[in-house]
Amino acid sequence: MLELLEKAFLTGLGAISVTQKKGEELVAEFREKYKASEEEGKAFLEKIQKMAIENREKLTEAAEEEVRKAIEKLGAVPMEDFHKLEKRVAALEKKLKG
């Protein structure tokens, strides 16, 4: 399972770095090809950055979903559920002793 998490993390890092590099290349190409002003170049870069952030968020959501599925497949309990059960057991133990 750790291998799966590591692969998901590395994939995310790779996608982010590729997105940043590609964005810079697109801005340079845009400015050169269309003889765009600095203001137009900045607006274009902002649009690219917004798209990169949205894609990063989608990638994060997809990675989290895949990790959740892997954990579920392994039969592991999410920490939140574990803590709830832990509190219930403590409350029941207290009742039995009290």
C-alpha positions in Angstrom: 0.0 0.0 0.0 2.9 2.4 0.8 4.2 1.8 -2.7 0.8 2.9 -4.1 0.8 6.0 -2.0 4.4 6.8 -3.1 3.5 6.3 -6.8 0.5 8.6 -6.4 2.6 11.3 -4.7 5.3 11.1 -7.3 2.8 11.2 -10.1 1.3 14.3 -8.6 4.7 16.0 -8.3 5.5 15.1 -11.9 2.2 16.5 -13.1 2.7 19.8 -11.2 6.3 20.3 -12.5 5.2 19.5 -16.1 2.3 21.9 -15.8 4.5 24.7 -14.6 7.1 24.1 -17.3 4.5 23.8 -20.0 2.9 27.0 -18.8 6.1 28.9 -19.1 6.7 27.5 -22.5 3.2 28.5 -23.6 3.6 32.0 -22.4 6.9 32.4 -24.2 5.4 31.0 -27.4 2.3 33.2 -27.1 4.3 36.3 -26.7 6.6 35.5 -29.6 4.1 34.2 -32.0 1.4 36.8 -31.5 3.7 39.7 -30.6 1.7 40.1 -27.4 2.2 42.9 -25.0 3.5 42.3 -21.5 0.0 42.9 -20.1 -1.5 40.3 -22.5 1.3 37.9 -21.6 0.6 38.3 -17.9 -3.2 37.8 -18.5 -2.4 34.6 -20.4 -0.1 33.4 -17.7 -2.7 34.0 -15.0 -5.2 31.9 -17.1 -2.6 29.1 -17.4 -1.9 29.3 -13.7 -5.6 29.1 -12.8 -5.9 26.0 -15.1 -2.9 24.4 -13.4 -4.3 24.9 -10.0 -7.6 23.4 -11.0 -5.8 20.5 -12.6 -3.7 20.0 -9.5 -6.9 20.0 -7.3 -8.5 17.4 -9.6 -5.4 15.3 -9.5 -5.3 15.5 -5.7 -9.0 14.5 -5.5 -8.3 11.6 -7.8 -5.3 10.4 -5.8 -7.2 10.7 -2.6 -10.0 8.6 -4.1 -7.6 5.9 -5.3 -6.0 5.8 -1.9 -9.4 5.5 -0.2 -10.3 2.6 -2.5 -7.0 0.9 -1.9 -7.5 1.2 1.9 -11.0 -0.1 1.6 -9.9 -3.0 -0.5 -7.3 -3.9 2.1 -10.0 -3.9 4.7 -8.3 -1.2 6.7 -10.3 1.2 8.8 -10.0 5.0 8.3 -8.5 6.8 11.3 -11.7 8.8 11.8 -13.7 5.6 12.2 -10.9 4.1 14.4 -11.1 7.1 16.8 -14.9 6.9 17.0 -14.7 3.3 17.9 -11.9 4.0 20.4 -14.2 6.6 22.2 -17.1 4.2 22.2 -15.0 1.4 23.8 -13.7 3.8 26.4 -17.3 4.9 27.2 -18.5 1.3 27.5 -15.5 0.4 29.7 -16.4 3.3 31.9 -20.0 2.1 32.2 -18.9 -1.4 33.1 -16.6 -0.2 35.8 -19.0 2.5 37.1 
